[in-house]
Each structure stands twice: as structure tokens, then as C-alpha cells.
Amino acid sequence: MAETIVLCAADEVVEGEIRQAPLPDGSNVALYRVEDHIYATADMCTHGEASLSLEGMLNGKIVECTFHFGTFDVTTGAPTGMPCEIPLKTYPVSIVDGKVQIEV
């Protein structure tokens, strides 16, 4: 059964920036605001051990891992540029009382 986790206030996720949020298991998610929707993916690039929230660059809905310059679509997790081939895990996001929540 899915567990709902409250991550932060929705207004803390700013267009064009990537916000890191911790999960109870010790891993992190990356939060993105794209065209007034908030998306959540695993924070770790699937190609290399690089944090997307700390080292990535967001351009529209595409996040680039600056480690090897691979890219992903943050709205789907799909890899969009080599050398990334494995999709990012994505999480369903909802906004409740101004807070970002995901299901894990």
C-alpha cells in the first residue's frame, strides 16, 4: 500500500530550480515546477552517482545531469539524451493545503 509523504510547501518549489527533499528511507527526491505543475523524481541520476537536485540543470521540462550531460523529461522520467537509458523513478504528486505530497 502506498504511503503519503509531505515534503515541503508548494511555494518552495520554484520554476527553473530543482529542490531536494528527503524520504523516510534516507534517499532523496528531486522536485521541479514546470508550467505551474510540480513533478517529483528520484534525485539520483540512473547513469551515474550524481544528485540531480545538487548538480543538475533544469531547462523547461528537461533536467540535465552535469556529470555526463545525459538528460531526462521530469514529467515522465523518460531518458531524453545519452548516455542515460534507464528512466528516473517518478512519484505521483498532489498539493494539499499548500503542501507538496507524494506517494511512495
N, CA, C and O of each residue as an XYZ file, in Angstrom:
416
protein
N       0.834     -1.180      0.000
C       0.000      0.000      0.000
C       0.885      1.252      0.000
O       1.905      1.304      0.687
N       0.480      2.251     -0.776
C       1.275      3.474     -0.902
C       1.177      4.313      0.363
O       0.131      4.385      1.007
N       2.285      4.938      0.696
C       2.347      5.844      1.840
C       2.461      7.263      1.311
O       3.202      7.517      0.361
N       1.733      8.185      1.917
C       1.790      9.590      1.514
C       2.782     10.324      2.407
O       2.720     10.232      3.633
N       3.696     11.053      1.776
C       4.739     11.801      2.484
C       4.573     13.285      2.149
O       4.478     13.645      0.975
N       4.537     14.142      3.162
C       4.516     15.587      2.962
C       5.968     16.051      2.878
O       6.768     15.765      3.768
N       6.307     16.775      1.796
C       7.704     17.146      1.553
C       8.043     18.586      1.905
O       9.055     18.844      2.556
N       7.201     19.529      1.479
C       7.515     20.938      1.689
C       6.303     21.764      1.282
O       5.308     21.228      0.796
N       6.396     23.067      1.485
C       5.362     23.970      0.981
C       5.489     24.068     -0.535
O       6.594     24.097     -1.076
N       4.357     24.118     -1.206
C       4.369     24.176     -2.676
C       5.111     25.395     -3.192
O       5.760     25.327     -4.236
N       5.025     26.527     -2.465
C       5.697     27.736     -2.953
C       7.214     27.693     -2.783
O       7.913     28.607     -3.222
N       7.734     26.627     -2.143
C       9.185     26.446     -2.049
C       9.764     25.790     -3.306
O      10.982     25.739     -3.474
N       8.902     25.295     -4.177
C       9.355     24.688     -5.438
C       9.194     25.767     -6.510
O       8.079     26.111     -6.904
N      10.330     26.289     -6.972
C      10.356     27.466     -7.844
C      10.647     27.038     -9.283
O      11.508     26.194     -9.531
N       9.920     27.630    -10.218
C      10.129     27.366    -11.649
C      11.602     27.579    -12.000
O      12.193     28.594    -11.632
N      12.188     26.618    -12.713
C      13.569     26.741    -13.171
C      14.610     26.248    -12.183
O      15.795     26.194    -12.510
N      14.184     25.883    -10.967
C      15.117     25.379     -9.964
C      14.725     23.946     -9.596
O      13.612     23.505     -9.879
N      15.642     23.238     -8.971
C      15.390     21.864     -8.534
C      15.517     21.851     -7.018
O      16.517     22.308     -6.466
N      14.498     21.324     -6.351
C      14.515     21.283     -4.881
C      14.646     19.841     -4.424
O      13.917     18.965     -4.889
N      15.569     19.601     -3.524
C      15.760     18.266     -2.961
C      14.884     18.111     -1.721
O      14.734     19.043     -0.931
N      14.310     16.920     -1.564
C      13.528     16.626     -0.361
C      13.853     15.201      0.080
O      13.943     14.299     -0.753
N      14.032     14.993      1.397
C      14.380     13.663      1.897
C      13.163     12.755      2.028
O      12.051     13.217      2.284
N      13.393     11.463      1.849
C      12.379     10.444      2.086
C      12.714      9.705      3.381
O      13.862      9.734      3.827
N      11.730      9.047      3.988
C      11.988      8.332      5.244
C      13.069      7.251      5.140
O      13.720      6.933      6.135
N      13.267      6.685      3.943
C      14.267      5.617      3.793
C      15.693      6.143      3.656
O      16.629      5.359      3.498
N      15.867      7.474      3.716
C      17.200      8.056      3.616
C      17.572      8.517      2.218
O      18.559      9.234      2.053
N      16.803      8.121      1.204
C      17.066      8.598     -0.151
C      16.398      9.968     -0.325
O      15.722     10.457      0.581
N      16.590     10.570     -1.479
C      16.022     11.889     -1.756
C      15.210     11.869     -3.037
O      15.415     11.026     -3.910
N      14.286     12.813     -3.133
C      13.590     13.067     -4.387
C      13.962     14.463     -4.848
O      14.358     15.319     -4.056
N      13.826     14.672     -6.150
C      14.021     15.991     -6.740
C      12.648     16.510     -7.148
O      11.863     15.797     -7.773
N      12.371     17.751     -6.788
C      11.093     18.380     -7.121
C      11.325     19.483     -8.144
O      12.297     20.235     -8.064
N      10.416     19.563     -9.101
C      10.522     20.522    -10.197
C       9.159     21.180    -10.398
O       8.131     20.509    -10.298
N       9.137     22.476    -10.678
C       7.894     23.152    -11.083
C       8.037     23.456    -12.570
O       8.938     24.181    -12.990
N       7.131     22.886    -13.349
C       7.141     23.088    -14.804
C       5.736     23.533    -15.210
O       4.771     22.786    -15.050
N       5.630     24.749    -15.733
C       4.350     25.306    -16.170
C       3.282     25.160    -15.086
O       2.164     24.722    -15.357
N       3.636     25.527    -13.875
C       2.764     25.552    -12.702
C       2.304     24.177    -12.205
O       1.373     24.091    -11.403
N       2.943     23.114    -12.670
C       2.725     21.784    -12.105
C       4.009     21.367    -11.403
O       5.102     21.727    -11.839
N       3.883     20.611    -10.322
C       5.055     20.121     -9.606
C       5.221     18.637     -9.894
O       4.267     17.862     -9.815
N       6.451     18.255    -10.230
C       6.796     16.864    -10.528
C       7.866     16.404     -9.560
O       8.663     17.205     -9.072
N       7.881     15.091     -9.282
C       8.876     14.518     -8.377
C       9.497     13.297     -9.036
O       8.795     12.435     -9.565
N      10.836     13.233     -8.996
C      11.567     12.065     -9.493
C      12.599     11.661     -8.444
O      12.881     12.401     -7.502
N      13.146     10.477     -8.634
C      14.314     10.099     -7.840
C      15.379     11.169     -8.054
O      15.502     11.708     -9.153
N      16.145     11.479     -7.020
C      17.164     12.531     -7.115
C      18.442     12.033     -7.779
O      19.202     12.833     -8.324
N      18.693     10.734     -7.743
C      19.950     10.191     -8.253
C      19.825      9.851     -9.746
O      18.906      9.137    -10.148
N      20.733     10.354    -10.545
C      20.781     10.019    -11.971
C      20.908      8.509    -12.118
O      21.643      7.872    -11.363
N      20.196      7.931    -13.087
C      20.254      6.479    -13.287
C      21.514      6.043    -14.015
O      21.777      4.846    -14.128
N      22.293      6.988    -14.508
C      23.519      6.628    -15.235
C      24.755      6.699    -14.342
O      25.632      5.838    -14.418
N      24.821      7.719    -13.501
C      25.987      7.894    -12.635
C      25.548      8.314    -11.255
O      24.399      8.709    -11.062
N      26.436      8.235    -10.304
C      26.110      8.593     -8.927
C      26.151     10.112     -8.769
O      27.062     10.656     -8.146
N      25.159     10.784     -9.337
C      25.099     12.242     -9.262
C      23.706     12.672     -8.834
O      22.709     12.146     -9.327
N      23.639     13.627     -7.917
C      22.374     14.184     -7.454
C      21.867     15.195     -8.475
O      22.562     16.153     -8.814
N      20.648     14.971     -8.962
C      20.081     15.917     -9.927
C      19.749     17.250     -9.263
O      19.880     18.301     -9.890
N      19.321     17.218     -8.000
C      18.961     18.479     -7.332
C      20.191     19.317     -7.006
O      20.121     20.546     -7.015
N      21.313     18.671     -6.718
C      22.525     19.414     -6.360
C      23.380     19.760     -7.572
O      24.023     20.810     -7.600
N      23.392     18.877     -8.579
C      24.297     19.067     -9.714
C      23.592     19.223    -11.059
O      24.233     19.544    -12.060
N      22.281     18.999    -11.091
C      21.559     19.051    -12.355
C      21.167     20.463    -12.750
O      21.211     21.389    -11.940
N      20.781     20.613    -14.018
C      20.309     21.889    -14.549
C      18.966     21.641    -15.210
O      18.824     20.711    -16.005
N      17.980     22.468    -14.887
C      16.638     22.317    -15.430
C      16.408     23.340    -16.526
O      16.643     24.533    -16.337
N      15.946     22.863    -17.676
C      15.620     23.728    -18.801
C      14.241     23.302    -19.289
O      14.108     22.307    -20.002
N      13.213     24.062    -18.900
C      11.840     23.650    -19.215
C      11.513     22.385    -18.450
O      11.605     22.351    -17.223
N      11.124     21.325    -19.185
C      10.815     20.055    -18.514
C      11.966     19.052    -18.605
O      11.798     17.887    -18.244
N      13.122     19.489    -19.079
C      14.283     18.611    -19.230
C      15.326     18.928    -18.165
O      15.759     20.071    -18.014
N      15.721     17.885    -17.426
C      16.799     18.047    -16.456
C      18.052     17.414    -17.052
O      18.013     16.304    -17.585
N      19.161     18.139    -16.953
C      20.441     17.631    -17.445
C      21.316     17.295    -16.255
O      21.515     18.115    -15.358
N      21.840     16.067    -16.258
C      22.820     15.667    -15.257
C      24.172     16.167    -15.741
O      24.647     15.751    -16.798
N      24.791     17.047    -14.983
C      26.048     17.635    -15.441
C      27.229     16.685    -15.298
O      28.343     17.017    -15.702
N      26.995     15.507    -14.725
C      28.061     14.517    -14.575
C      28.507     13.987    -15.946
O      29.700     13.979    -16.250
N      27.546     13.545    -16.771
C      27.855     13.061    -18.125
C      26.970     13.720    -19.183
O      26.973     13.301    -20.340
N      26.215     14.745    -18.797
C      25.387     15.537    -19.710
C      24.211     14.768    -20.309
O      23.690     15.154    -21.356
N      23.790     13.692    -19.659
C      22.572     12.994    -20.067
C      21.362     13.781    -19.592
O      21.464     14.592    -18.671
N      20.201     13.541    -20.228
C      19.002     14.303    -19.896
C      17.795     13.393    -19.691
O      17.741     12.266    -20.183
N      16.816     13.937    -18.935
C      15.566     13.248    -18.652
C      14.411     14.242    -18.755
O      14.582     15.437    -18.510
N      13.237     13.737    -19.118
C      11.996     14.505    -19.062
C      11.451     14.355    -17.644
O      11.096     13.247    -17.243
N      11.376     15.438    -16.877
C      10.959     15.329    -15.470
C       9.473     15.021    -15.337
O       9.032     14.591    -14.271
N       8.691     15.232    -16.395
C       7.257     14.965    -16.303
C       6.944     13.477    -16.430
O       5.887     13.024    -15.990
N       7.863     12.713    -17.034
C       7.633     11.272    -17.235
C       8.757     10.411    -16.680
O       8.569      9.213    -16.471
N       9.930     11.005    -16.438
C      11.114     10.253    -16.026
C      11.884      9.653    -17.188
O      12.947      9.065    -16.986
N      11.369      9.790    -18.400
C      11.991      9.166    -19.571
C      13.350      9.791    -19.891
O      13.503     11.012    -19.842
N      14.348      8.939    -20.222
C      15.631      9.480    -20.662
C      15.462     10.128    -22.035
O      14.790      9.580    -22.908
N      16.076     11.297    -22.221
C      15.941     12.006    -23.496
C      17.280     12.282    -24.149
O      17.327     12.827    -25.252
N      18.373     11.915    -23.490
C      19.691     12.157    -24.072
C      20.709     11.192    -23.516
O      20.710     10.894    -22.321
N      21.579     10.700    -24.383
C      22.622      9.763    -23.987
C      23.617     10.461    -23.064
O      23.814     11.670    -23.189
N      24.243      9.743    -22.149
C      24.280      8.287    -22.035
C      23.169      7.693    -21.169
O      23.216      6.503    -20.855
N      22.172      8.488    -20.775
C      21.107      7.976    -19.906
C      20.137      7.112    -20.707
O      19.620      7.537    -21.740
N      19.899      5.896    -20.219
C      18.991      4.973    -20.892
C      17.902      4.434    -19.977
O      16.861      3.985    -20.455
N      18.129      4.472    -18.658
C      17.168      3.949    -17.687
C      16.332      5.120    -17.173
O      16.896      6.125    -16.739
N      14.998      5.017    -17.211
C      14.150      6.120    -16.744
C      14.348      6.407    -15.263
O      14.719      5.526    -14.487
N      14.096      7.647    -14.889
C      14.054      8.027    -13.483
C      12.750      7.528    -12.879
O      11.713      7.543    -13.543
N      12.793      7.088    -11.634
C      11.556      6.761    -10.918
C      10.796      8.065    -10.708
O      11.384      9.072    -10.313
N       9.509      8.049    -10.967
C       8.665      9.218    -10.723
C       7.677      8.902     -9.611
O       7.386      7.739     -9.334
N       7.171      9.939     -8.986
C       6.229      9.798     -7.877
C       4.990     10.642     -8.158
O       5.111     11.773     -8.628
N       3.793     10.106     -7.876
C       2.581     10.924     -8.001
C       2.622     12.069     -6.993
O       2.900     11.863     -5.812
N       2.343     13.276     -7.475
C       2.392     14.474     -6.639
C       0.978     15.030     -6.472
O       0.198     15.064     -7.423
N       0.662     15.458     -5.265
C      -0.568     16.209     -5.035
C      -0.239     17.383     -4.121
O       0.712     17.336     -3.340
N      -1.042     18.433     -4.234
C      -0.888     19.609     -3.379
C      -2.115     19.644     -2.464
O      -3.247     19.760     -2.933
N      -1.877     19.544     -1.167
C      -2.955     19.562     -0.179
C      -2.635     20.645      0.846
O      -1.578     20.628      1.477
N      -3.548     21.571      1.000
C      -3.357     22.686      1.946
C      -2.025     23.407      1.712
O      -1.357     23.807      2.666
N      -1.641     23.573      0.434
C      -0.423     24.288      0.102
C       0.857     23.501      0.302
O       1.948     24.059      0.187
N       0.745     22.222      0.598
C       1.925     21.371      0.829
C       2.053     20.337     -0.294
O       1.058     19.798     -0.781
N       3.303     20.076     -0.692
C       3.592     19.051     -1.702
C       3.602     17.690     -1.030
O       4.319     17.482     -0.052
N       2.808     16.762     -1.551
C       2.767     15.399     -1.059
C       3.066     14.443     -2.203
O       2.672     14.689     -3.343
N       3.760     13.355     -1.899
C       3.975     12.299     -2.893
C       3.569     10.963     -2.287
O       3.479     10.807     -1.069
N       3.327     10.011     -3.174
C       3.059      8.638     -2.745
C       4.303      7.809     -2.997
O       4.865      7.830     -4.092
N       4.734      7.071     -1.964
C       5.913      6.210     -2.103
C       5.539      4.771     -1.843
O       6.395      3.889     -1.911
